[in-house]
Structure formats: structure tokens, C-alpha cells
Amino acid sequence: MTAIGMLVYPDAASWISRIGHNAEISGYVRQVEATVSEERSRILDAGYAYNELLEPGPLTDPYISIDEDEALRNDKYLAYEEMLRVSGTDAIGTIYYPRLDIGLPAYHGTSDEVISKGIGHMYGTSLPIGGPSTRSVLTAHSGLSHAKLFTELPKAQVGDLFWISVLGEDHYYRVEKTEVVLPSETESFEIIEGEDWVTLFTCTPVGVNSHRFLVHAVRIDNAAAPETLELGGDGVKLGVPWWALWFVGGSAATALLLFAPVKPRKRRV
């Protein structure tokens, strides 16, 4: 049973982690719905003002260095943490990527705690609320034993659609380019004047983590999104827990082999 448990553990842990993600998303959606429209508009307006005043400086890879502002938690960073916040939840939005079965809450910053439980927004890049001359950069771990997070991201393809929901507003993006770069190569995180982009990234190859896999997507009009895309309100579907069936079935089969009564052999006359 221990051996079977070790074999099914990654799937079981990921399934349980998905329950937590869906609960966090559900909680965020409820808190947004409980916030009056005037307050939501005020929060969004503050976010748009933040993006307009943002002066992007050199960005550093969060997997090999700690952002000084985040580490020291100075006044500027503390003010950033109040952006897009509604009471009762730490999430600032949700990201859905249907083809890769990704549905995760997003949070401020890229500390290891954040990118181990969901998607982190890279401080120093545009807030993920869209608008001209913005590029929001979002990241999460991949290859963790207890959660998939962005493990499937390297399977992204040009033309894929995903969307970001913030304060009840949905913003659709179409993947235009994918690339593999070194951790020090952050030039493609730069803002393109007048355009609205989002970049998703994670470490690659899994377990080696020597490079970064980047997915660059441009904003499209919501009306251009296929009608087959459905919002995941409470996150992605859990699916059948096959790991549990394998564990129970394998354990039962092993018990049968070990403890089934042995029929006595007939003696030859």
C-alpha cells in the first residue's frame, strides 16, 4: 500500500490542491459580487492610474533573486499590495487557460510562498487589468509534487486563448508567441506603446530550471472570443479521482494475493 501510495501521490496531491484553488477562486468571486459597483469602479480606477504612472525599471528573475522592494516591504511596495484588493481575500484576480486545464487565483508579488500556491504578479509590471501601453507579467512554479500550477504551460501554442478576470471584468488574450530564454533575458517583458499584452512564464525544463518558458499574448475584444469558451466561475473541473481507484484497487488486489486462503494440494494415490 505504501508503494502504491507513492505512485499515486502526485496525482492525489494535485487533485487536492485543485480543490483549494477552486475554493480560493469561489471565495474571490463571492467577495467581488459582495462589493458594490461604485467601490469596484473606484478600485479599478486606482489600478488604471497606477499603470499610467508606472515607470518600469530593470526587472529581475524572481526564481534566482529577491526583489529588493518586496524583501524590504518599503512604503512603495506596501502601497502596491493595496491595489485591486477587496476585503476577505488575498487574491487580486483569476486566470483561466482552458486548453491547458489551468484555472488559478492570482496574487501580488512573486515570493516563493505566492508562486507555490497560485500565480504571482511580477512587481514592476502593469497590473493585470488591461489598457493601452501595458504588459502584465505573471508567473507560477511548475513541476511541484503537490500542485501542477504552470507545469502544462510549455504546451502552449500560438493561437490559444486565455482570460483574466479582475473585479468582475474579463479580459481575453490570444497567444502570439512562445519562447525559451535565459533567466537574465527579460527584454521581452517590455511594454509596447499603445498595445495591451500579458506574458506568462515558468521555469523549464522541469527539474533542471535552467531556462524560462515565456508565453506572450495580446488582448483581443471579448466579442471575438469563441462562444464555446465558458467562464470557470469556481475554477477548473476536478475530474474523476482515478488515483483513488488505483489505490483502493491495487491495495485490494495485493491483500487478496497475500491473505487469500491457500487451497491444499490433493495427494496422489
DOTI-294474 format. One record per residue: residue number from 1; residue in one letter; y negated, x, z negated of N, C-alpha, C in turn. Coordinates in steps of 0.1 Angstrom, whole numbers, plus 5000, padded with zeros to 4 digits. Layout:
NODE seq type   nv   nu   nw  cav  cau  caw   cv   cu   cw
NODE NUM    A    Y    X    Z    Y    X    Z    Y    X    Z
...
//
This chain:
NODE seq type   nv   nu   nw  cav  cau  caw   cv   cu   cw
NODE   1    M 5012 5008 5000 5000 5000 5000 4987 5009 5000
NODE   2    T 4988 5020 4993 4977 5029 4993 4974 5035 5007
NODE   3    A 4985 5038 5014 4984 5044 5027 4978 5033 5037
NODE   4    I 4983 5021 5036 4978 5010 5044 4963 5008 5041
NODE   5    G 4960 5008 5028 4946 5005 5024 4937 5016 5029
NODE   6    M 4941 5029 5030 4933 5039 5035 4931 5037 5050
NODE   7    L 4941 5032 5057 4940 5030 5072 4930 5019 5075
NODE   8    V 4930 5008 5067 4921 4996 5070 4908 4997 5063
NODE   9    Y 4906 5007 5054 4893 5008 5046 4881 5007 5055
NODE  10    P 4880 5015 5066 4867 5015 5073 4864 5001 5078
NODE  11    D 4874 4994 5084 4871 4980 5089 4868 4971 5077
NODE  12    A 4875 4972 5066 4872 4963 5055 4858 4966 5049
NODE  13    A 4854 4979 5047 4841 4982 5042 4830 4977 5051
NODE  14    S 4832 4979 5064 4822 4974 5074 4821 4959 5074
NODE  15    W 4832 4952 5072 4832 4937 5072 4824 4932 5059
NODE  16    I 4827 4939 5048 4820 4935 5035 4805 4939 5036
NODE  17    S 4802 4950 5042 4788 4955 5044 4781 4944 5053
NODE  18    R 4787 4939 5063 4781 4929 5071 4777 4917 5064
NODE  19    I 4786 4913 5054 4782 4901 5045 4769 4904 5038
NODE  20    G 4767 4916 5033 4755 4920 5026 4743 4920 5036
NODE  21    H 4745 4925 5048 4734 4924 5058 4730 4910 5061
NODE  22    N 4740 4902 5063 4737 4888 5067 4730 4881 5055
NODE  23    A 4734 4884 5043 4727 4878 5031 4713 4882 5031
NODE  24    E 4710 4895 5034 4696 4900 5033 4688 4894 5044
NODE  25    I 4694 4892 5056 4687 4885 5067 4684 4871 5063
NODE  26    S 4694 4864 5058 4692 4850 5054 4681 4849 5043
NODE  27    G 4681 4858 5034 4670 4858 5024 4657 4860 5029
NODE  28    Y 4656 4870 5039 4643 4872 5046 4638 4860 5053
NODE  29    V 4647 4854 5061 4643 4842 5068 4638 4831 5059
NODE  30    R 4645 4829 5048 4641 4818 5038 4627 4821 5033
NODE  31    Q 4624 4834 5029 4612 4838 5023 4600 4836 5034
NODE  32    V 4603 4839 5046 4593 4837 5057 4590 4823 5058
NODE  33    E 4601 4814 5059 4599 4800 5060 4591 4794 5048
NODE  34    A 4592 4800 5037 4586 4795 5025 4571 4800 5024
NODE  35    T 4567 4809 5033 4553 4814 5033 4545 4805 5042
NODE  36    V 4534 4801 5037 4526 4792 5045 4521 4799 5058
NODE  37    S 4518 4792 5068 4515 4797 5081 4502 4806 5081
NODE  38    E 4492 4801 5072 4480 4809 5071 4482 4822 5065
NODE  39    E 4491 4823 5055 4494 4836 5049 4502 4845 5059
NODE  40    R 4511 4839 5067 4518 4847 5077 4508 4853 5087
NODE  41    S 4499 4845 5091 4489 4849 5101 4480 4861 5095
NODE  42    R 4477 4859 5082 4469 4870 5076 4477 4883 5076
NODE  43    I 4490 4882 5072 4498 4894 5072 4499 4901 5085
NODE  44    L 4501 4892 5096 4503 4898 5109 4489 4904 5114
NODE  45    D 4478 4897 5111 4465 4903 5115 4463 4917 5109
NODE  46    A 4467 4918 5096 4466 4931 5089 4475 4942 5096
NODE  47    G 4487 4937 5101 4496 4946 5108 4490 4950 5121
NODE  48    Y 4484 4941 5129 4478 4944 5142 4466 4954 5140
NODE  49    A 4458 4952 5129 4447 4961 5126 4453 4975 5123
NODE  50    Y 4464 4976 5115 4470 4988 5112 4474 4996 5125
NODE  51    N 4480 4989 5134 4484 4995 5147 4472 5000 5155
NODE  52    E 4461 4992 5155 4450 4996 5163 4443 5009 5157
NODE  53    L 4444 5010 5144 4437 5022 5137 4447 5034 5136
NODE  54    L 4459 5032 5139 4469 5042 5138 4466 5054 5146
NODE  55    E 4466 5066 5140 4464 5078 5148 4477 5087 5146
NODE  56    P 4486 5085 5156 4499 5092 5155 4497 5107 5155
NODE  57    G 4503 5113 5145 4503 5128 5144 4517 5133 5148
NODE  58    P 4520 5146 5145 4533 5151 5148 4543 5144 5140
NODE  59    L 4554 5140 5146 4565 5133 5139 4576 5142 5137
NODE  60    T 4583 5141 5125 4594 5150 5122 4606 5141 5120
NODE  61    D 4618 5147 5124 4630 5140 5124 4634 5137 5109
NODE  62    P 4637 5125 5106 4640 5121 5092 4653 5126 5087
NODE  63    Y 4662 5130 5096 4675 5135 5092 4676 5149 5089
NODE  64    I 4665 5157 5092 4665 5171 5088 4653 5175 5079
NODE  65    S 4644 5165 5077 4633 5168 5069 4628 5156 5062
NODE  66    I 4621 5157 5051 4615 5145 5044 4600 5145 5047
NODE  67    D 4595 5133 5052 4581 5132 5054 4573 5134 5041
NODE  68    E 4563 5143 5042 4556 5146 5030 4549 5134 5024
NODE  69    D 4543 5125 5032 4537 5113 5026 4547 5105 5019
NODE  70    E 4559 5103 5025 4569 5095 5019 4574 5101 5006
NODE  71    A 4576 5114 5006 4581 5121 4995 4571 5121 4983
NODE  72    L 4558 5123 4986 4548 5123 4975 4543 5108 4972
NODE  73    R 4546 5099 4981 4542 5085 4979 4527 5084 4976
NODE  74    N 4519 5090 4984 4505 5090 4982 4499 5076 4985
NODE  75    D 4486 5075 4983 4480 5062 4984 4481 5056 4998
NODE  76    K 4480 5065 5008 4481 5060 5022 4495 5054 5025
NODE  77    Y 4505 5061 5020 4519 5056 5022 4522 5044 5014
NODE  78    L 4516 5043 5002 4518 5031 4994 4511 5019 5001
NODE  79    A 4500 5021 5007 4493 5010 5015 4502 5006 5027
NODE  80    Y 4508 5016 5033 4517 5013 5045 4529 5004 5040
NODE  81    E 4534 5006 5028 4545 4999 5023 4542 4984 5020
NODE  82    E 4529 4981 5020 4525 4967 5018 4524 4959 5031
NODE  83    M 4524 4966 5042 4523 4960 5055 4535 4951 5058
NODE  84    L 4533 4939 5063 4543 4930 5068 4552 4924 5056
NODE  85    R 4548 4926 5044 4556 4923 5033 4554 4908 5028
NODE  86    V 4565 4901 5026 4564 4888 5020 4572 4889 5007
NODE  87    S 4568 4881 4997 4574 4881 4984 4588 4878 4984
NODE  88    G 4596 4884 4975 4610 4880 4974 4620 4888 4982
NODE  89    T 4615 4898 4990 4624 4905 4999 4618 4919 5002
NODE  90    D 4626 4929 5004 4621 4942 5008 4621 4944 5023
NODE  91    A 4628 4935 5030 4628 4936 5045 4615 4932 5051
NODE  92    I 4612 4938 5062 4600 4936 5070 4603 4929 5083
NODE  93    G 4616 4927 5086 4619 4920 5099 4634 4922 5101
NODE  94    T 4639 4917 5112 4653 4918 5116 4654 4923 5130
NODE  95    I 4665 4930 5134 4667 4934 5147 4681 4929 5152
NODE  96    Y 4681 4923 5164 4694 4918 5169 4696 4925 5183
NODE  97    Y 4708 4931 5185 4712 4937 5197 4726 4931 5201
NODE  98    P 4726 4919 5207 4738 4911 5209 4750 4919 5215
NODE  99    R 4747 4926 5226 4758 4933 5233 4765 4943 5225
NODE 100    L 4758 4949 5216 4764 4959 5207 4768 4954 5193
NODE 101    D 4766 4941 5192 4770 4934 5179 4763 4939 5168
NODE 102    I 4750 4942 5170 4741 4947 5159 4732 4936 5154
NODE 103    G 4732 4934 5142 4722 4924 5136 4719 4929 5122
NODE 104    L 4707 4935 5120 4704 4942 5107 4690 4940 5103
NODE 105    P 4688 4940 5090 4674 4940 5084 4667 4953 5086
NODE 106    A 4654 4952 5087 4645 4964 5089 4637 4966 5076
NODE 107    Y 4634 4979 5073 4627 4982 5061 4616 4993 5064
NODE 108    H 4607 4995 5054 4597 5005 5055 4604 5019 5053
NODE 109    G 4599 5029 5061 4604 5042 5058 4617 5046 5063
NODE 110    T 4621 5059 5062 4634 5064 5067 4641 5072 5057
NODE 111    S 4639 5069 5044 4646 5076 5034 4661 5074 5036
NODE 112    D 4669 5082 5030 4684 5081 5032 4689 5068 5027
NODE 113    E 4683 5063 5016 4687 5050 5010 4685 5039 5020
NODE 114    V 4673 5039 5027 4670 5029 5036 4679 5029 5048
NODE 115    I 4681 5041 5055 4688 5041 5067 4703 5041 5065
NODE 116    S 4707 5040 5052 4722 5038 5049 4725 5024 5046
NODE 117    K 4715 5015 5045 4717 5001 5043 4712 4992 5054
NODE 118    G 4704 4997 5063 4698 4990 5073 4690 4998 5083
NODE 119    I 4680 4993 5089 4672 5000 5099 4659 5004 5093
NODE 120    G 4655 5017 5094 4643 5021 5089 4632 5023 5099
NODE 121    H 4620 5019 5096 4608 5021 5105 4602 5034 5102
NODE 122    M 4601 5043 5112 4595 5056 5110 4580 5055 5107
NODE 123    Y 4576 5060 5096 4562 5061 5092 4555 5070 5101
NODE 124    G 4543 5065 5106 4535 5073 5115 4536 5067 5129
NODE 125    T 4545 5057 5131 4546 5050 5144 4542 5035 5142
NODE 126    S 4540 5029 5153 4534 5015 5153 4544 5006 5145
NODE 127    L 4538 4996 5138 4546 4986 5131 4553 4978 5142
NODE 128    P 4565 4973 5139 4573 4966 5150 4569 4951 5152
NODE 129    I 4556 4949 5155 4551 4936 5158 4545 4934 5172
NODE 130    G 4547 4945 5180 4543 4944 5194 4528 4945 5195
NODE 131    G 4524 4945 5208 4510 4946 5211 4508 4958 5221
NODE 132    P 4496 4958 5228 4494 4969 5238 4492 4982 5231
NODE 133    S 4496 4992 5238 4494 5006 5232 4501 5008 5219
NODE 134    T 4514 5004 5218 4522 5005 5206 4536 5011 5210
NODE 135    R 4541 5018 5201 4556 5022 5202 4561 5023 5187
NODE 136    S 4570 5014 5184 4576 5014 5171 4589 5022 5172
NODE 137    V 4592 5031 5163 4604 5039 5163 4613 5035 5151
NODE 138    L 4625 5031 5154 4634 5025 5144 4647 5033 5144
NODE 139    T 4653 5035 5132 4665 5044 5131 4674 5039 5120
NODE 140    A 4687 5043 5121 4697 5040 5111 4708 5050 5113
NODE 141    H 4716 5052 5102 4727 5061 5103 4738 5055 5112
NODE 142    S 4747 5064 5116 4759 5060 5124 4771 5067 5118
NODE 143    G 4783 5062 5120 4795 5068 5116 4797 5068 5101
NODE 144    L 4790 5060 5093 4793 5059 5079 4806 5052 5076
NODE 145    S 4813 5055 5066 4826 5049 5063 4825 5035 5058
NODE 146    H 4813 5031 5053 4812 5018 5047 4804 5008 5055
NODE 147    A 4798 5013 5066 4790 5004 5074 4788 5010 5088
NODE 148    K 4788 5001 5098 4786 5006 5112 4772 5009 5115
NODE 149    L 4762 5001 5111 4748 5003 5113 4746 5006 5128
NODE 150    F 4742 5018 5132 4739 5022 5146 4750 5029 5152
NODE 151    T 4762 5028 5147 4774 5035 5153 4776 5032 5168
NODE 152    E 4773 5019 5171 4776 5015 5185 4764 5018 5194
NODE 153    L 4753 5023 5189 4741 5025 5197 4743 5034 5209
NODE 154    P 4751 5044 5209 4753 5053 5221 4759 5045 5232
NODE 155    K 4764 5033 5230 4769 5025 5241 4759 5017 5248
NODE 156    A 4746 5018 5244 4735 5011 5250 4734 5014 5265
NODE 157    Q 4730 5004 5273 4729 5006 5287 4715 5001 5292
NODE 158    V 4710 5007 5303 4698 5002 5309 4700 4987 5313
NODE 159    G 4690 4979 5309 4690 4965 5312 4694 4956 5300
NODE 160    D 4700 4963 5290 4703 4955 5278 4691 4949 5272
NODE 161    L 4693 4937 5265 4682 4931 5258 4684 4930 5243
NODE 162    F 4674 4933 5236 4675 4931 5221 4661 4925 5217
NODE 163    W 4661 4920 5205 4648 4914 5200 4646 4917 5185
NODE 164    I 4633 4917 5182 4629 4920 5168 4622 4907 5163
NODE 165    S 4625 4903 5151 4619 4891 5145 4611 4895 5133
NODE 166    V 4598 4892 5133 4590 4896 5122 4581 4884 5118
NODE 167    L 4582 4879 5106 4574 4868 5101 4575 4856 5110
NODE 168    G 4587 4853 5115 4589 4841 5124 4586 4843 5138
NODE 169    E 4581 4854 5142 4578 4857 5156 4589 4866 5162
NODE 170    D 4594 4863 5174 4604 4870 5181 4599 4878 5193
NODE 171    H 4602 4891 5193 4597 4899 5204 4609 4905 5212
NODE 172    Y 4610 4903 5225 4622 4907 5233 4618 4920 5240
NODE 173    Y 4629 4929 5240 4627 4942 5247 4639 4944 5256
NODE 174    R 4636 4951 5267 4647 4955 5277 4648 4970 5278
NODE 175    V 4660 4975 5276 4663 4989 5276 4660 4995 5290
NODE 176    E 4651 5004 5291 4647 5011 5303 4653 5025 5305
NODE 177    K 4656 5031 5294 4661 5045 5294 4668 5049 5282
NODE 178    T 4679 5057 5283 4685 5063 5272 4686 5078 5274
NODE 179    E 4686 5085 5263 4686 5100 5265 4691 5106 5252
NODE 180    V 4696 5118 5254 4701 5127 5242 4692 5139 5241
NODE 181    V 4686 5141 5229 4677 5151 5227 4680 5159 5215
NODE 182    L 4674 5171 5213 4675 5178 5201 4666 5172 5190
NODE 183    P 4669 5174 5177 4661 5168 5167 4646 5171 5168
NODE 184    S 4643 5183 5173 4629 5187 5174 4621 5181 5186
NODE 185    E 4628 5175 5195 4622 5169 5207 4618 5155 5204
NODE 186    T 4605 5153 5200 4600 5140 5197 4589 5135 5207
NODE 187    E 4588 5142 5218 4577 5139 5228 4579 5124 5233
NODE 188    S 4591 5119 5234 4593 5106 5240 4589 5095 5230
NODE 189    F 4585 5099 5218 4581 5089 5208 4566 5085 5210
NODE 190    E 4559 5092 5220 4545 5090 5221 4542 5076 5227
NODE 191    I 4530 5071 5223 4526 5058 5228 4521 5059 5243
NODE 192    I 4525 5049 5251 4520 5048 5264 4508 5038 5265
NODE 193    E 4497 5042 5269 4485 5034 5269 4487 5021 5275
NODE 194    G 4483 5010 5268 4484 4997 5273 4497 4990 5273
NODE 195    E 4508 4998 5269 4522 4992 5270 4528 4991 5256
NODE 196    D 4538 4983 5256 4545 4979 5243 4559 4984 5244
NODE 197    W 4563 4994 5236 4576 5000 5236 4582 5000 5222
NODE 198    V 4595 5000 5222 4603 5003 5210 4613 5013 5213
NODE 199    T 4615 5023 5204 4626 5033 5205 4635 5031 5193
NODE 200    L 4648 5030 5196 4659 5030 5186 4666 5043 5187
NODE 201    F 4670 5049 5176 4677 5062 5177 4686 5064 5165
NODE 202    T 4696 5073 5167 4705 5077 5157 4711 5091 5160
NODE 203    C 4718 5096 5151 4724 5109 5153 4737 5108 5162
NODE 204    T 4739 5119 5170 4751 5120 5179 4754 5134 5181
NODE 205    P 4767 5138 5183 4779 5130 5182 4782 5126 5168
NODE 206    V 4789 5115 5165 4792 5111 5152 4800 5122 5145
NODE 207    G 4796 5126 5133 4803 5136 5125 4797 5150 5128
NODE 208    V 4791 5152 5139 4785 5165 5143 4770 5164 5140
NODE 209    N 4764 5154 5146 4750 5151 5143 4740 5162 5148
NODE 210    S 4744 5169 5158 4735 5180 5163 4724 5175 5172
NODE 211    H 4725 5163 5177 4715 5157 5186 4711 5143 5182
NODE 212    R 4702 5137 5190 4697 5124 5187 4699 5115 5200
NODE 213    F 4705 5104 5198 4706 5094 5210 4694 5084 5209
NODE 214    L 4686 5084 5219 4674 5076 5219 4676 5064 5230
NODE 215    V 4671 5052 5225 4671 5041 5234 4657 5036 5235
NODE 216    H 4651 5037 5247 4637 5033 5249 4637 5019 5256
NODE 217    A 4629 5010 5250 4629 4996 5256 4615 4991 5257
NODE 218    V 4612 4984 5267 4598 4979 5270 4598 4964 5267
NODE 219    R 4587 4959 5262 4585 4945 5258 4586 4936 5271
NODE 220    I 4593 4925 5270 4593 4915 5281 4588 4902 5275
NODE 221    D 4584 4893 5284 4579 4880 5280 4591 4872 5275
NODE 222    N 4589 4865 5264 4600 4857 5258 4606 4847 5268
NODE 223    A 4598 4842 5277 4603 4832 5287 4612 4839 5297
NODE 224    A 4612 4852 5298 4620 4860 5307 4634 4862 5302
NODE 225    A 4636 4860 5289 4649 4863 5282 4659 4852 5286
NODE 226    P 4671 4856 5289 4681 4846 5293 4683 4835 5283
NODE 227    E 4686 4823 5287 4688 4812 5278 4701 4814 5270
NODE 228    T 4710 4822 5275 4723 4825 5268 4721 4832 5255
NODE 229    L 4709 4839 5254 4707 4847 5241 4704 4837 5230
NODE 230    E 4711 4838 5219 4708 4829 5208 4704 4837 5196
NODE 231    L 4694 4833 5189 4690 4839 5177 4701 4839 5166
NODE 232    G 4702 4850 5159 4713 4851 5149 4709 4847 5135
NODE 233    G 4698 4839 5133 4694 4834 5120 4699 4841 5108
NODE 234    D 4712 4840 5106 4719 4846 5094 4726 4858 5098
NODE 235    G 4723 4865 5109 4729 4877 5112 4740 4875 5122
NODE 236    V 4748 4886 5125 4759 4885 5135 4771 4879 5128
NODE 237    K 4780 4874 5136 4792 4867 5131 4801 4878 5125
NODE 238    L 4808 4873 5114 4817 4882 5107 4830 4885 5114
NODE 239    G 4835 4875 5121 4847 4877 5128 4859 4875 5119
NODE 240    V 4871 4876 5125 4883 4874 5117 4886 4887 5109
NODE 241    P 4889 4887 5096 4892 4899 5089 4906 4904 5092
NODE 242    W 4908 4910 5104 4921 4914 5107 4926 4925 5098
NODE 243    W 4917 4933 5092 4921 4943 5082 4929 4937 5071
NODE 244    A 4925 4925 5066 4932 4919 5055 4946 4915 5059
NODE 245    L 4947 4910 5071 4960 4905 5076 4970 4918 5078
NODE 246    W 4964 4929 5083 4972 4941 5084 4976 4946 5070
NODE 247    F 4967 4945 5060 4971 4950 5047 4981 4941 5041
NODE 248    V 4980 4928 5041 4989 4919 5035 5003 4920 5042
NODE 249    G 5002 4920 5056 5015 4920 5063 5022 4933 5062
NODE 250    G 5014 4944 5062 5021 4957 5061 5027 4959 5047
NODE 251    S 5019 4954 5037 5024 4955 5023 5037 4947 5021
NODE 252    A 5037 4935 5027 5049 4926 5026 5061 4932 5033
NODE 253    A 5058 4938 5045 5069 4944 5052 5075 4956 5044
NODE 254    T 5066 4964 5038 5071 4976 5030 5079 4971 5018
NODE 255    A 5074 4961 5011 5081 4955 5000 5094 4950 5003
NODE 256    L 5095 4944 5015 5108 4938 5019 5118 4950 5022
NODE 257    L 5113 4960 5028 5122 4972 5030 5127 4979 5017
NODE 258    L 5118 4979 5008 5121 4986 4995 5129 4978 4986
NODE 259    F 5127 4965 4985 5133 4957 4974 5143 4947 4979
NODE 260    A 5145 4946 4992 5154 4936 4996 5168 4940 4991
NODE 261    P 5176 4931 4986 5190 4934 4982 5198 4940 4993
NODE 262    V 5206 4950 4990 5214 4956 4999 5228 4949 4999
NODE 263    K 5232 4945 5011 5245 4939 5012 5256 4949 5011
NODE 264    P 5266 4946 5002 5277 4956 5000 5285 4957 5013
NODE 265    R 5290 4969 5016 5298 4971 5027 5312 4966 5025
NODE 266    K 5318 4960 5035 5331 4955 5034 5341 4967 5035
NODE 267    R 5350 4967 5026 5360 4978 5026 5371 4975 5037
NODE 268    R 5375 4985 5043 5385 4984 5053 5399 4984 5046
NODE 269    V 5407 4975 5051 5421 4974 5045 5430 4985 5052
//
